[in-house]
């Protein structure tokens, strides 16, 4: 099951159309309409779900539980700097994470599955709002996983070459929680600090203590990240600030480490207030769960990948990307696997995701489409239980 030259040309055209006209979050009307139009070319009826999501069901050779294939659709608030002929025409928006390619690949898989029907029904999920971690939960709440036995997803990855598919077992992406710490005091004159309390001094102390959490609390063999990405304090050189604010992110692949990071932030922050005579308030905003590939769906995904790129093209080493991906929400409800499709450009320069210069080798679209179609077949052939 492979993508011929004609289909690849079509997928590249779709990708470039989407790339030139990016949309973000839930505001994906043009993108959704294009997807519906392309599905119709292959005689597939798409339906809207959870706003601008597009869902389509394909019949299998027999009835039974459903195999779900998911592609995210949304762009990022980035000004493009690639100089490409099909660069974004929308100021401040860019497909800098390959979601235009993911959509194209799933459309390609749909075309292949129409030509060669799978053993079991397949549900195509074109999902909005991955970058804001809202789309997966909305689709799940709307019933997108009803009757689904397995869910499979992918991400184009310029860290790998074209013809490579990374299918690790175990953790693939980290959980992503965010925190805000607000430190407040009465304010006062900078020349008389003894008459007041200084949130900025407390903030400096807290910054140092926060950075010790991973180094001195988390076991060394467990991946974890605590980063403070934003600080804000003060209005003038001769004024003691009344408030200071820190915003940061917590990343982990193990649930117990995720809990430990959250507990440790609260514990460290609670000691700063009394020591510096300030009030400290911590807010944790839960994000995406970690993506963990379980043994059985991982074996299915590896088998499918090997049929597409050969055994030598399948990378199985542990891949612990500390970035987040809301595909993890699906795996809280059904089994599945998440893989990375090699897409590095031929010049060998890695264009990193979420950068203004991001780009990928479009030959990867054919490989991604073939993998998705093949994994739907493999999961259907190997399934022997009811959907959840």
N, C-alpha and C positions, 0 to 999 in steps of 0.2 A: 504494500500500500504506500504509494509515493505520490508526490505532487509533480505533475508534468509542467512543461515550460509555459503552456497557456494559462494554467491555474496560477502558477507562481507570478506571472506577469499581472494577472488580475489582483492578486494579494498585494503586490507592491504598489499598484495604482491605488488601492483602497488605503493602504498605510500612508501614502503620501498625501492623499486627500484629507485624511484625519489629521495628519501632522500639520498641514497648512491651516487647518481650521480647528484648533484645539478648543475644548470646553472643559470646565472644571466642576468638581463637586457633583451636585445634582442637576446643574444647568446644562443638560446634555441632549437637548431636543434634536439638534442637527445630527449629532452622532447617532442617536437612537434611530432616527429616520433613515440614515444611511445603512445601518445594520439591517433594518427591516427590508429595505430595498434589495440589499445583497442576498439576504436569505430567500426572498421571493424569486430571485434568479434561479435558485436551485429547487424551487417548488416547496419551500419551507415557510410556514406561517409563524411569525413572531408575535408575541403579545406583550403588552406592558405590564410591569409589576413593580410595586414600590416606587412609583414615580416614573423615572426615565430608564429604569432597567428594562432590558429586552430578554424574554425567556422564550425558548422554542423547544418543543418535544418531538423527537424522532422515534418512529416505531422501530422495534427490534424484530428479529426473526421469530421470537416468541415473547409472550407476556412475562412479566416478572418485575423484580425490583429495578429501579432506575439507576443509571450511571450518570453522574453530573460532571460536566466540564465547564470550568469557569474562566472568564477573561474580564479584567478590569478595564474601564473605559476612560477615566478622567485624566486631565492634564494637571500641570503644576503652575503656580504663580511665579514664573521665571521668564525673563526676557531672553529670547534665543540669540546665540552668538555663533551659530555654526556656519553661516554664510551659504547654506544649502539653497538649491533652486526651489525647493519646496518648504523652505523655512516658514515658521509660524507667521501668519498675516494678522495675528491678534496681539496687540501690544500687551506685555505683562503675562502672557500665557504661553506655555510650551509643553509639548509631550517630551519631557525630560526623563521619563522613567520607562519608556517602551510600551506604554499601554496601547498606543496606536498599533504597534506590532502584535500585541496580545489579541486585540480585536480581530485583526486580519487573520491571525493564525487560527482562531476559533471558527471564523467564517470558512477558512480553507478546510478545516476538519469537518464542518457541516457538509461541504460539497463532497468530500471523500466518503462520508458516511451515507450520503444519498446514493452514491454509486455502488457502495458495498455495505449493505445494511448490517448493523451490529447484531449480536446474539440477543441482547436485551435492550429495552428502550433507553434512549440517551436524552438528557436534558441539557440544553445549552444555556448558560447563565452569563449574560453580558451585564456586568455589575458597575453601577456608578459609585462614586465617593469612596474609593479605596484609600486615597491619600488622606482623607479626613477620618478614616476608620469607622465610617457610618454605614457603608453600603451593604456589607455582608450581613450585619445584624438585621437591617431592614428587610432584606430579601428572605432571610430565615423566618422572620416574624410573619412575612406575607405568605409563607408556605412553600418556598422554593425547594426545600429539602424533603417535602412530603413524598414518601415512597422511595427515597434515595438510599441506595446501599453503599455507594462509594462516591467520593468527590475528588476530582483531580484538577490541579492547577499548575501553572508554570510561570516563569519569569525569564525574559531575555537577559543575558548576563554577559557583558563585554569582558569579564575576567576570564572567560573561556573562549576557545577558538570555535569557529564554525565546524560542525561535525562532532562536537562534544556535548553530552548531556550529563549533568551532575544529578545523581539520584542517591543521596545519602540516606541511611537509616538513622532515626533518632532526630534530635533537634536540628532544625533548618534555619528558622528565624527566631528572634528573641521576642519576649513580651515587651510592651512599650507603655509604661506609665509616666505621667508627668506630675511634677510638684511645683507648688508656689509657697514660698515662705515669706510672710509679711512681718517685719519687725517695726514696732512703733514706740515712740517715746514722746515726752512733753515738748521737745525742742528747746531752743535757747540761744544765747550768745556764744560764739565760738571762743571768745576770750575768757569765758567763765564756765568751762565744761563741768566743774565740780558742782555747779548749781542744777545741773540737769542730768540727762543720760544720753548716750550717743549711739543711735541705731547703726551708724556706719562702722564703728569699732566692733559692735556685736556682729555685724554682717561679715567683717573680715575674719573674726574668730570662727564663725559658723562655716565659712567657706573652707577653711583649713580642716575643720573637723569632718565636714561632709566627705572630703577627699580621702579621709582615712578609712571610711566604711568598707569600701571594696578591698583595700589593702590589708585591713586588720580585722575584718569581721567575716567576709565571705571566704569559704575554703578556696585555696589557690587553684584547685583543679576545676572549679566551677566558673564558667564565663559570666561576667557581670560588668556593667558599666553604670557609673553615676557621673553625669555631666551637668554642670551649671552653665547654661547657655546665655543667660541674660541677667544682668544686675542693674538696679536703678536706685539712686539715692541722691539726696541733696538738691539745693536750689541756689546756693551761693557760698563763696569761700569763707565768709565770716558768720555763717549760720549753722547751728547744730540741727541736723535733719530731724524732722518729725517721723519720717518713715524710710525704710529701706526694703527693697523687694528682690528676691532671687527666684528665678524660674529655671527648672532643670528637668532632666529625663532620667528614668531608671530602666535599665535593660537587663534581662535575665533569660535563661533558657529553661531553668528548673523552677517549678512552682514554689518550692520551699525557699529558694534563693530570692525569688520575687517577693515573697512575704517578708523575708529577712531584711531586704533593702528598705521596704516601706516602714517596717518597725524601727529600723535603725535611724532613718531620717527623723521620725517622731522623737526618738530617744535623744538624739544629739540636739535637736532644736529645743527640747524641753529644758535642757540644762543651761541654755544660753540666757534665757530671760532673767532668772534670779541672779546670775553672775554679773549681768550688765545693767540690771534695773530697767529692763525694757519688756514689752509684751511681744510674744512670738506666737504667730498662728500659722499652722501648716495645713495646706490643702493638697490632697492627692487626687489626681484625675485618672481613673483606670483607663488603660488603653487596650491594645490588642493582646490576646494571649500568644504564647509561643507556638510556632508550628512544629509539630513533632510527627515525623513519618514513622508509622507503626510497621512491624515486620511484614505482614501479609500484603498490604497495598504497596509497600516499597518493592517487594518481589515482583508484583504485577507491573509496576512502573519500570523496573529494570528490564524485565522481559520485553516490554514494548519498546523501550529505548534501544535495546540491542538490535531489535528487528529494523529499526530506522537507521541507526548510525554504526551498527556492528558492535561486537563486544568490546573492542579496543577503544571505542568512542564513549563508553559509559564510565563516568567517574563515580566511584563509590565511597571515597574517603569522607570522613565527617566534615560537614560544611556548616559552621556555626556563624551565620551572618547575624550580627547584632542589630540590624535594621528590622523594622516591623513590617507586618503584612497582615491584612485583616482576613486572609484565607484561614487563619488559625481559628476563627469563630466557627467555620464550617466543620472543622475537625473536632470541635467540642460536641458535635451532634452525630457525625458519621465518620467512618474510617476513610482514609484517603492518603494521598501523597502529593507533595509539591516538589517540582524539579526546576532546574535551571538549564536553559538552552544556550549554548555557546553562540555568541554573536559579535565577537571582536572583529573590527575592521581589518582588512588585509595589510594595512601599513603597520599593524602591531601596536599602535598607540591605543591605550585604554581610555575611552571616553566615559567617565564615571556618570552613573545615574544621579539625578538631581543637580546636575551642573548645566550651565548655559551652553556648553559645547557637546552635550551628549548626542551620540549617534550610534548606530549599529549596522552590521552587515545584513542587508535584506535577504540574502540567501538563507538566513536562519528562519525566515518565515515559512519556507517550505518544510524545513525540518520540524519546526514547532507544530505545524498543521498535521503532518504525517504522524508525529508522536501522539497528539491528542486523539486522532482517529484510531490509531493502533491500541492505545491504552483503553479506549472504550470497548474495543473488541476483546482485549485480553481480560479485562475485568468481568465482562459478560460471560466469557467462556469459563472463568474460574470461580464464579459465584455460586454458592450453594445454600444461601440463607435468605431470609426475608429482609426487606428494606426497613429502615427505622423511621 
